[in-house]
Amino acid sequence: MTPEQITSVRNYLCKRLGTENITIKPRKVSDSVEVYLDQEILGLLYIDDEDKDDISYDLNISILQQDLQT
């Protein structure tokens, strides 16, 4: 993902989730980034840019059972 795409997605997520505490960090692979809420990883965000006229993003959030019990 380009820095411009990361900024755009971060701004969108902050607006939709109602918080400015979202950080997006690049990974070693170029098709995804890590999304953090505060300092805790929220999930992975993948880009589907196979069709340059129809780019989409997929946020994959994993929730551990042990986290639900706190």
PyMOL Python script that loads the backbone (N, CA, C, O; Angstrom):
from pymol import cmd

cmd.read_pdbstr("""\
ATOM      1  N   MET A   1       0.843  -1.181   0.000  1.00  0.00           N
ATOM      2  CA  MET A   1       0.000   0.000   0.000  1.00  0.00           C
ATOM      3  C   MET A   1       0.886   1.241   0.000  1.00  0.00           C
ATOM      4  O   MET A   1       1.945   1.269   0.626  1.00  0.00           O
ATOM      5  N   THR A   2       0.437   2.244  -0.702  1.00  0.00           N
ATOM      6  CA  THR A   2       1.203   3.489  -0.751  1.00  0.00           C
ATOM      7  C   THR A   2       0.935   4.306   0.514  1.00  0.00           C
ATOM      8  O   THR A   2      -0.072   4.089   1.188  1.00  0.00           O
ATOM      9  N   PRO A   3       1.820   5.236   0.839  1.00  0.00           N
ATOM     10  CA  PRO A   3       1.568   6.108   1.994  1.00  0.00           C
ATOM     11  C   PRO A   3       0.250   6.877   1.870  1.00  0.00           C
ATOM     12  O   PRO A   3      -0.430   7.108   2.870  1.00  0.00           O
ATOM     13  N   GLU A   4      -0.105   7.266   0.664  1.00  0.00           N
ATOM     14  CA  GLU A   4      -1.363   7.984   0.448  1.00  0.00           C
ATOM     15  C   GLU A   4      -2.568   7.086   0.741  1.00  0.00           C
ATOM     16  O   GLU A   4      -3.543   7.530   1.346  1.00  0.00           O
ATOM     17  N   GLN A   5      -2.499   5.824   0.310  1.00  0.00           N
ATOM     18  CA  GLN A   5      -3.584   4.883   0.597  1.00  0.00           C
ATOM     19  C   GLN A   5      -3.702   4.634   2.095  1.00  0.00           C
ATOM     20  O   GLN A   5      -4.808   4.582   2.632  1.00  0.00           O
ATOM     21  N   ILE A   6      -2.570   4.482   2.768  1.00  0.00           N
ATOM     22  CA  ILE A   6      -2.574   4.259   4.213  1.00  0.00           C
ATOM     23  C   ILE A   6      -3.223   5.441   4.928  1.00  0.00           C
ATOM     24  O   ILE A   6      -4.043   5.244   5.825  1.00  0.00           O
ATOM     25  N   THR A   7      -2.871   6.653   4.545  1.00  0.00           N
ATOM     26  CA  THR A   7      -3.463   7.849   5.153  1.00  0.00           C
ATOM     27  C   THR A   7      -4.955   7.914   4.906  1.00  0.00           C
ATOM     28  O   THR A   7      -5.719   8.220   5.822  1.00  0.00           O
ATOM     29  N   SER A   8      -5.384   7.633   3.690  1.00  0.00           N
ATOM     30  CA  SER A   8      -6.810   7.669   3.360  1.00  0.00           C
ATOM     31  C   SER A   8      -7.601   6.644   4.159  1.00  0.00           C
ATOM     32  O   SER A   8      -8.674   6.949   4.682  1.00  0.00           O
ATOM     33  N   VAL A   9      -7.071   5.432   4.252  1.00  0.00           N
ATOM     34  CA  VAL A   9      -7.755   4.370   4.997  1.00  0.00           C
ATOM     35  C   VAL A   9      -7.778   4.703   6.484  1.00  0.00           C
ATOM     36  O   VAL A   9      -8.794   4.486   7.146  1.00  0.00           O
ATOM     37  N   ARG A  10      -6.686   5.221   7.018  1.00  0.00           N
ATOM     38  CA  ARG A  10      -6.643   5.604   8.435  1.00  0.00           C
ATOM     39  C   ARG A  10      -7.683   6.676   8.733  1.00  0.00           C
ATOM     40  O   ARG A  10      -8.411   6.579   9.720  1.00  0.00           O
ATOM     41  N   ASN A  11      -7.756   7.687   7.892  1.00  0.00           N
ATOM     42  CA  ASN A  11      -8.744   8.750   8.087  1.00  0.00           C
ATOM     43  C   ASN A  11     -10.166   8.195   8.050  1.00  0.00           C
ATOM     44  O   ASN A  11     -11.010   8.594   8.852  1.00  0.00           O
ATOM     45  N   TYR A  12     -10.426   7.297   7.140  1.00  0.00           N
ATOM     46  CA  TYR A  12     -11.745   6.678   7.035  1.00  0.00           C
ATOM     47  C   TYR A  12     -12.070   5.886   8.304  1.00  0.00           C
ATOM     48  O   TYR A  12     -13.157   6.026   8.865  1.00  0.00           O
ATOM     49  N   LEU A  13     -11.128   5.056   8.754  1.00  0.00           N
ATOM     50  CA  LEU A  13     -11.367   4.244   9.946  1.00  0.00           C
ATOM     51  C   LEU A  13     -11.571   5.108  11.185  1.00  0.00           C
ATOM     52  O   LEU A  13     -12.436   4.813  12.009  1.00  0.00           O
ATOM     53  N   CYS A  14     -10.788   6.165  11.325  1.00  0.00           N
ATOM     54  CA  CYS A  14     -10.948   7.067  12.469  1.00  0.00           C
ATOM     55  C   CYS A  14     -12.341   7.679  12.474  1.00  0.00           C
ATOM     56  O   CYS A  14     -12.987   7.762  13.518  1.00  0.00           O
ATOM     57  N   LYS A  15     -12.794   8.101  11.319  1.00  0.00           N
ATOM     58  CA  LYS A  15     -14.125   8.708  11.221  1.00  0.00           C
ATOM     59  C   LYS A  15     -15.217   7.682  11.521  1.00  0.00           C
ATOM     60  O   LYS A  15     -16.130   7.958  12.299  1.00  0.00           O
ATOM     61  N   ARG A  16     -15.127   6.509  10.912  1.00  0.00           N
ATOM     62  CA  ARG A  16     -16.167   5.483  11.083  1.00  0.00           C
ATOM     63  C   ARG A  16     -16.206   4.911  12.490  1.00  0.00           C
ATOM     64  O   ARG A  16     -17.280   4.590  13.000  1.00  0.00           O
ATOM     65  N   LEU A  17     -15.037   4.779  13.128  1.00  0.00           N
ATOM     66  CA  LEU A  17     -14.972   4.186  14.459  1.00  0.00           C
ATOM     67  C   LEU A  17     -15.020   5.234  15.569  1.00  0.00           C
ATOM     68  O   LEU A  17     -15.069   4.891  16.750  1.00  0.00           O
ATOM     69  N   GLY A  18     -15.007   6.496  15.191  1.00  0.00           N
ATOM     70  CA  GLY A  18     -15.149   7.573  16.163  1.00  0.00           C
ATOM     71  C   GLY A  18     -13.964   7.740  17.098  1.00  0.00           C
ATOM     72  O   GLY A  18     -14.140   8.077  18.268  1.00  0.00           O
ATOM     73  N   THR A  19     -12.756   7.508  16.594  1.00  0.00           N
ATOM     74  CA  THR A  19     -11.560   7.669  17.416  1.00  0.00           C
ATOM     75  C   THR A  19     -10.385   8.089  16.542  1.00  0.00           C
ATOM     76  O   THR A  19     -10.300   7.725  15.369  1.00  0.00           O
ATOM     77  N   GLU A  20      -9.493   8.854  17.132  1.00  0.00           N
ATOM     78  CA  GLU A  20      -8.262   9.236  16.439  1.00  0.00           C
ATOM     79  C   GLU A  20      -7.104   8.332  16.845  1.00  0.00           C
ATOM     80  O   GLU A  20      -5.969   8.544  16.419  1.00  0.00           O
ATOM     81  N   ASN A  21      -7.385   7.328  17.664  1.00  0.00           N
ATOM     82  CA  ASN A  21      -6.341   6.471  18.217  1.00  0.00           C
ATOM     83  C   ASN A  21      -6.009   5.272  17.341  1.00  0.00           C
ATOM     84  O   ASN A  21      -5.606   4.224  17.847  1.00  0.00           O
ATOM     85  N   ILE A  22      -6.172   5.416  16.055  1.00  0.00           N
ATOM     86  CA  ILE A  22      -5.855   4.341  15.113  1.00  0.00           C
ATOM     87  C   ILE A  22      -4.518   4.633  14.449  1.00  0.00           C
ATOM     88  O   ILE A  22      -4.267   5.739  13.970  1.00  0.00           O
ATOM     89  N   THR A  23      -3.673   3.619  14.433  1.00  0.00           N
ATOM     90  CA  THR A  23      -2.368   3.703  13.779  1.00  0.00           C
ATOM     91  C   THR A  23      -2.283   2.568  12.775  1.00  0.00           C
ATOM     92  O   THR A  23      -2.734   1.453  13.036  1.00  0.00           O
ATOM     93  N   ILE A  24      -1.699   2.865  11.626  1.00  0.00           N
ATOM     94  CA  ILE A  24      -1.503   1.835  10.601  1.00  0.00           C
ATOM     95  C   ILE A  24      -0.013   1.720  10.336  1.00  0.00           C
ATOM     96  O   ILE A  24       0.665   2.706  10.047  1.00  0.00           O
ATOM     97  N   LYS A  25       0.483   0.484  10.442  1.00  0.00           N
ATOM     98  CA  LYS A  25       1.912   0.238  10.256  1.00  0.00           C
ATOM     99  C   LYS A  25       2.131  -0.710   9.081  1.00  0.00           C
ATOM    100  O   LYS A  25       1.471  -1.744   8.981  1.00  0.00           O
ATOM    101  N   PRO A  26       3.055  -0.355   8.197  1.00  0.00           N
ATOM    102  CA  PRO A  26       3.366  -1.239   7.067  1.00  0.00           C
ATOM    103  C   PRO A  26       3.944  -2.567   7.542  1.00  0.00           C
ATOM    104  O   PRO A  26       4.508  -2.672   8.631  1.00  0.00           O
ATOM    105  N   ARG A  27       3.785  -3.572   6.693  1.00  0.00           N
ATOM    106  CA  ARG A  27       4.370  -4.886   6.938  1.00  0.00           C
ATOM    107  C   ARG A  27       5.437  -5.132   5.884  1.00  0.00           C
ATOM    108  O   ARG A  27       5.638  -4.307   4.992  1.00  0.00           O
ATOM    109  N   LYS A  28       6.117  -6.257   5.984  1.00  0.00           N
ATOM    110  CA  LYS A  28       7.142  -6.601   4.989  1.00  0.00           C
ATOM    111  C   LYS A  28       6.526  -6.931   3.638  1.00  0.00           C
ATOM    112  O   LYS A  28       7.168  -6.766   2.600  1.00  0.00           O
ATOM    113  N   VAL A  29       5.271  -7.402   3.651  1.00  0.00           N
ATOM    114  CA  VAL A  29       4.566  -7.676   2.398  1.00  0.00           C
ATOM    115  C   VAL A  29       3.783  -6.427   2.008  1.00  0.00           C
ATOM    116  O   VAL A  29       3.322  -5.684   2.874  1.00  0.00           O
ATOM    117  N   SER A  30       3.636  -6.201   0.722  1.00  0.00           N
ATOM    118  CA  SER A  30       3.032  -4.941   0.268  1.00  0.00           C
ATOM    119  C   SER A  30       1.515  -4.996   0.138  1.00  0.00           C
ATOM    120  O   SER A  30       0.887  -3.972  -0.128  1.00  0.00           O
ATOM    121  N   ASP A  31       0.908  -6.180   0.321  1.00  0.00           N
ATOM    122  CA  ASP A  31      -0.535  -6.282   0.117  1.00  0.00           C
ATOM    123  C   ASP A  31      -1.347  -6.039   1.383  1.00  0.00           C
ATOM    124  O   ASP A  31      -2.576  -6.108   1.355  1.00  0.00           O
ATOM    125  N   SER A  32      -0.659  -5.750   2.513  1.00  0.00           N
ATOM    126  CA  SER A  32      -1.400  -5.554   3.754  1.00  0.00           C
ATOM    127  C   SER A  32      -0.607  -4.695   4.736  1.00  0.00           C
ATOM    128  O   SER A  32       0.601  -4.501   4.600  1.00  0.00           O
ATOM    129  N   VAL A  33      -1.339  -4.186   5.734  1.00  0.00           N
ATOM    130  CA  VAL A  33      -0.760  -3.393   6.810  1.00  0.00           C
ATOM    131  C   VAL A  33      -1.382  -3.836   8.122  1.00  0.00           C
ATOM    132  O   VAL A  33      -2.427  -4.487   8.128  1.00  0.00           O
ATOM    133  N   GLU A  34      -0.743  -3.487   9.235  1.00  0.00           N
ATOM    134  CA  GLU A  34      -1.291  -3.780  10.551  1.00  0.00           C
ATOM    135  C   GLU A  34      -2.058  -2.565  11.051  1.00  0.00           C
ATOM    136  O   GLU A  34      -1.585  -1.434  10.937  1.00  0.00           O
ATOM    137  N   VAL A  35      -3.238  -2.802  11.602  1.00  0.00           N
ATOM    138  CA  VAL A  35      -4.073  -1.725  12.142  1.00  0.00           C
ATOM    139  C   VAL A  35      -4.076  -1.850  13.661  1.00  0.00           C
ATOM    140  O   VAL A  35      -4.376  -2.912  14.206  1.00  0.00           O
ATOM    141  N   TYR A  36      -3.737  -0.753  14.338  1.00  0.00           N
ATOM    142  CA  TYR A  36      -3.689  -0.715  15.797  1.00  0.00           C
ATOM    143  C   TYR A  36      -4.738   0.253  16.328  1.00  0.00           C
ATOM    144  O   TYR A  36      -4.992   1.305  15.740  1.00  0.00           O
ATOM    145  N   LEU A  37      -5.335  -0.120  17.441  1.00  0.00           N
ATOM    146  CA  LEU A  37      -6.214   0.772  18.192  1.00  0.00           C
ATOM    147  C   LEU A  37      -5.516   1.002  19.510  1.00  0.00           C
ATOM    148  O   LEU A  37      -5.267   0.058  20.260  1.00  0.00           O
ATOM    149  N   ASP A  38      -5.195   2.260  19.801  1.00  0.00           N
ATOM    150  CA  ASP A  38      -4.285   2.606  20.890  1.00  0.00           C
ATOM    151  C   ASP A  38      -2.968   1.897  20.588  1.00  0.00           C
ATOM    152  O   ASP A  38      -2.411   2.122  19.513  1.00  0.00           O
ATOM    153  N   GLN A  39      -2.453   1.077  21.446  1.00  0.00           N
ATOM    154  CA  GLN A  39      -1.190   0.383  21.179  1.00  0.00           C
ATOM    155  C   GLN A  39      -1.388  -1.109  20.942  1.00  0.00           C
ATOM    156  O   GLN A  39      -0.422  -1.871  20.909  1.00  0.00           O
ATOM    157  N   GLU A  40      -2.648  -1.526  20.778  1.00  0.00           N
ATOM    158  CA  GLU A  40      -2.958  -2.950  20.618  1.00  0.00           C
ATOM    159  C   GLU A  40      -3.372  -3.236  19.177  1.00  0.00           C
ATOM    160  O   GLU A  40      -4.153  -2.494  18.581  1.00  0.00           O
ATOM    161  N   ILE A  41      -2.834  -4.327  18.628  1.00  0.00           N
ATOM    162  CA  ILE A  41      -3.176  -4.659  17.247  1.00  0.00           C
ATOM    163  C   ILE A  41      -4.658  -5.009  17.156  1.00  0.00           C
ATOM    164  O   ILE A  41      -5.174  -5.813  17.931  1.00  0.00           O
ATOM    165  N   LEU A  42      -5.319  -4.393  16.201  1.00  0.00           N
ATOM    166  CA  LEU A  42      -6.739  -4.626  15.960  1.00  0.00           C
ATOM    167  C   LEU A  42      -6.924  -5.674  14.875  1.00  0.00           C
ATOM    168  O   LEU A  42      -7.816  -6.516  14.970  1.00  0.00           O
ATOM    169  N   GLY A  43      -6.088  -5.627  13.847  1.00  0.00           N
ATOM    170  CA  GLY A  43      -6.215  -6.586  12.764  1.00  0.00           C
ATOM    171  C   GLY A  43      -5.304  -6.253  11.601  1.00  0.00           C
ATOM    172  O   GLY A  43      -4.445  -5.375  11.686  1.00  0.00           O
ATOM    173  N   LEU A  44      -5.513  -6.976  10.516  1.00  0.00           N
ATOM    174  CA  LEU A  44      -4.755  -6.757   9.286  1.00  0.00           C
ATOM    175  C   LEU A  44      -5.683  -6.197   8.225  1.00  0.00           C
ATOM    176  O   LEU A  44      -6.829  -6.625   8.088  1.00  0.00           O
ATOM    177  N   LEU A  45      -5.175  -5.246   7.488  1.00  0.00           N
ATOM    178  CA  LEU A  45      -5.929  -4.623   6.407  1.00  0.00           C
ATOM    179  C   LEU A  45      -5.263  -4.997   5.092  1.00  0.00           C
ATOM    180  O   LEU A  45      -4.089  -4.702   4.868  1.00  0.00           O
ATOM    181  N   TYR A  46      -6.029  -5.650   4.225  1.00  0.00           N
ATOM    182  CA  TYR A  46      -5.524  -6.090   2.927  1.00  0.00           C
ATOM    183  C   TYR A  46      -6.067  -5.200   1.828  1.00  0.00           C
ATOM    184  O   TYR A  46      -7.186  -4.696   1.914  1.00  0.00           O
ATOM    185  N   ILE A  47      -5.265  -5.015   0.801  1.00  0.00           N
ATOM    186  CA  ILE A  47      -5.707  -4.262  -0.366  1.00  0.00           C
ATOM    187  C   ILE A  47      -5.907  -5.225  -1.527  1.00  0.00           C
ATOM    188  O   ILE A  47      -5.093  -6.119  -1.757  1.00  0.00           O
ATOM    189  N   ASP A  48      -7.000  -5.031  -2.253  1.00  0.00           N
ATOM    190  CA  ASP A  48      -7.254  -5.775  -3.484  1.00  0.00           C
ATOM    191  C   ASP A  48      -7.182  -4.763  -4.610  1.00  0.00           C
ATOM    192  O   ASP A  48      -8.144  -4.042  -4.877  1.00  0.00           O
ATOM    193  N   ASP A  49      -6.038  -4.716  -5.264  1.00  0.00           N
ATOM    194  CA  ASP A  49      -5.836  -3.741  -6.339  1.00  0.00           C
ATOM    195  C   ASP A  49      -5.520  -4.411  -7.674  1.00  0.00           C
ATOM    196  O   ASP A  49      -4.838  -3.851  -8.532  1.00  0.00           O
ATOM    197  N   GLU A  50      -6.038  -5.626  -7.817  1.00  0.00           N
ATOM    198  CA  GLU A  50      -5.843  -6.346  -9.071  1.00  0.00           C
ATOM    199  C   GLU A  50      -6.453  -5.569 -10.237  1.00  0.00           C
ATOM    200  O   GLU A  50      -5.865  -5.480 -11.315  1.00  0.00           O
ATOM    201  N   ASP A  51      -7.634  -5.015 -10.005  1.00  0.00           N
ATOM    202  CA  ASP A  51      -8.284  -4.149 -10.997  1.00  0.00           C
ATOM    203  C   ASP A  51      -8.077  -2.710 -10.535  1.00  0.00           C
ATOM    204  O   ASP A  51      -8.697  -2.276  -9.564  1.00  0.00           O
ATOM    205  N   LYS A  52      -7.224  -1.979 -11.213  1.00  0.00           N
ATOM    206  CA  LYS A  52      -6.862  -0.621 -10.797  1.00  0.00           C
ATOM    207  C   LYS A  52      -8.047   0.338 -10.767  1.00  0.00           C
ATOM    208  O   LYS A  52      -7.970   1.386 -10.126  1.00  0.00           O
ATOM    209  N   ASP A  53      -9.138   0.002 -11.446  1.00  0.00           N
ATOM    210  CA  ASP A  53     -10.336   0.842 -11.441  1.00  0.00           C
ATOM    211  C   ASP A  53     -11.314   0.448 -10.344  1.00  0.00           C
ATOM    212  O   ASP A  53     -12.344   1.099 -10.171  1.00  0.00           O
ATOM    213  N   ASP A  54     -11.008  -0.599  -9.608  1.00  0.00           N
ATOM    214  CA  ASP A  54     -11.924  -1.092  -8.570  1.00  0.00           C
ATOM    215  C   ASP A  54     -11.126  -1.593  -7.362  1.00  0.00           C
ATOM    216  O   ASP A  54     -11.131  -2.784  -7.050  1.00  0.00           O
ATOM    217  N   ILE A  55     -10.436  -0.656  -6.685  1.00  0.00           N
ATOM    218  CA  ILE A  55      -9.620  -1.007  -5.519  1.00  0.00           C
ATOM    219  C   ILE A  55     -10.518  -1.125  -4.300  1.00  0.00           C
ATOM    220  O   ILE A  55     -11.415  -0.309  -4.089  1.00  0.00           O
ATOM    221  N   SER A  56     -10.263  -2.161  -3.495  1.00  0.00           N
ATOM    222  CA  SER A  56     -11.022  -2.324  -2.254  1.00  0.00           C
ATOM    223  C   SER A  56     -10.068  -2.751  -1.137  1.00  0.00           C
ATOM    224  O   SER A  56      -8.953  -3.210  -1.384  1.00  0.00           O
ATOM    225  N   TYR A  57     -10.541  -2.587   0.091  1.00  0.00           N
ATOM    226  CA  TYR A  57      -9.745  -2.914   1.270  1.00  0.00           C
ATOM    227  C   TYR A  57     -10.562  -3.851   2.142  1.00  0.00           C
ATOM    228  O   TYR A  57     -11.783  -3.720   2.237  1.00  0.00           O
ATOM    229  N   ASP A  58      -9.878  -4.803   2.784  1.00  0.00           N
ATOM    230  CA  ASP A  58     -10.541  -5.793   3.626  1.00  0.00           C
ATOM    231  C   ASP A  58      -9.857  -5.789   4.985  1.00  0.00           C
ATOM    232  O   ASP A  58      -8.679  -6.130   5.092  1.00  0.00           O
ATOM    233  N   LEU A  59     -10.602  -5.401   6.034  1.00  0.00           N
ATOM    234  CA  LEU A  59     -10.066  -5.390   7.388  1.00  0.00           C
ATOM    235  C   LEU A  59     -10.422  -6.699   8.065  1.00  0.00           C
ATOM    236  O   LEU A  59     -11.597  -7.017   8.245  1.00  0.00           O
ATOM    237  N   ASN A  60      -9.397  -7.460   8.440  1.00  0.00           N
ATOM    238  CA  ASN A  60      -9.571  -8.757   9.082  1.00  0.00           C
ATOM    239  C   ASN A  60      -9.239  -8.603  10.555  1.00  0.00           C
ATOM    240  O   ASN A  60      -8.089  -8.359  10.919  1.00  0.00           O
ATOM    241  N   ILE A  61     -10.266  -8.748  11.412  1.00  0.00           N
ATOM    242  CA  ILE A  61     -10.085  -8.621  12.857  1.00  0.00           C
ATOM    243  C   ILE A  61     -10.262  -9.993  13.493  1.00  0.00           C
ATOM    244  O   ILE A  61     -11.280 -10.655  13.292  1.00  0.00           O
ATOM    245  N   SER A  62      -9.267 -10.411  14.258  1.00  0.00           N
ATOM    246  CA  SER A  62      -9.356 -11.667  14.994  1.00  0.00           C
ATOM    247  C   SER A  62      -9.650 -11.347  16.454  1.00  0.00           C
ATOM    248  O   SER A  62      -9.009 -10.482  17.050  1.00  0.00           O
ATOM    249  N   ILE A  63     -10.618 -12.047  17.020  1.00  0.00           N
ATOM    250  CA  ILE A  63     -10.985 -11.852  18.423  1.00  0.00           C
ATOM    251  C   ILE A  63     -10.757 -13.171  19.143  1.00  0.00           C
ATOM    252  O   ILE A  63     -11.354 -14.190  18.795  1.00  0.00           O
ATOM    253  N   LEU A  64      -9.898 -13.146  20.140  1.00  0.00           N
ATOM    254  CA  LEU A  64      -9.615 -14.345  20.917  1.00  0.00           C
ATOM    255  C   LEU A  64     -10.687 -14.544  21.977  1.00  0.00           C
ATOM    256  O   LEU A  64     -11.179 -13.580  22.564  1.00  0.00           O
ATOM    257  N   GLN A  65     -11.042 -15.788  22.215  1.00  0.00           N
ATOM    258  CA  GLN A  65     -12.051 -16.102  23.235  1.00  0.00           C
ATOM    259  C   GLN A  65     -11.665 -15.527  24.585  1.00  0.00           C
ATOM    260  O   GLN A  65     -12.518 -15.015  25.309  1.00  0.00           O
ATOM    261  N   GLN A  66     -10.379 -15.606  24.933  1.00  0.00           N
ATOM    262  CA  GLN A  66      -9.926 -15.106  26.228  1.00  0.00           C
ATOM    263  C   GLN A  66     -10.120 -13.604  26.356  1.00  0.00           C
ATOM    264  O   GLN A  66     -10.301 -13.103  27.466  1.00  0.00           O
ATOM    265  N   ASP A  67     -10.088 -12.875  25.251  1.00  0.00           N
ATOM    266  CA  ASP A  67     -10.328 -11.438  25.304  1.00  0.00           C
ATOM    267  C   ASP A  67     -11.789 -11.108  25.601  1.00  0.00           C
ATOM    268  O   ASP A  67     -12.084 -10.049  26.154  1.00  0.00           O
ATOM    269  N   LEU A  68     -12.693 -11.993  25.245  1.00  0.00           N
ATOM    270  CA  LEU A  68     -14.114 -11.757  25.487  1.00  0.00           C
ATOM    271  C   LEU A  68     -14.462 -11.910  26.962  1.00  0.00           C
ATOM    272  O   LEU A  68     -15.500 -11.416  27.402  1.00  0.00           O
ATOM    273  N   GLN A  69     -13.632 -12.570  27.715  1.00  0.00           N
ATOM    274  CA  GLN A  69     -13.922 -12.854  29.113  1.00  0.00           C
ATOM    275  C   GLN A  69     -13.385 -11.777  30.056  1.00  0.00           C
ATOM    276  O   GLN A  69     -13.503 -11.919  31.273  1.00  0.00           O
ATOM    277  N   THR A  70     -12.802 -10.713  29.525  1.00  0.00           N
ATOM    278  CA  THR A  70     -12.270  -9.679  30.394  1.00  0.00           C
ATOM    279  C   THR A  70     -13.249  -8.536  30.551  1.00  0.00           C
ATOM    280  O   THR A  70     -12.961  -7.569  31.255  1.00  0.00           O
TER     281      THR A  70
END
""", "prot")
cmd.dss("prot")
cmd.show_as("cartoon", "prot")
cmd.util.cbc("prot")
cmd.orient("prot")
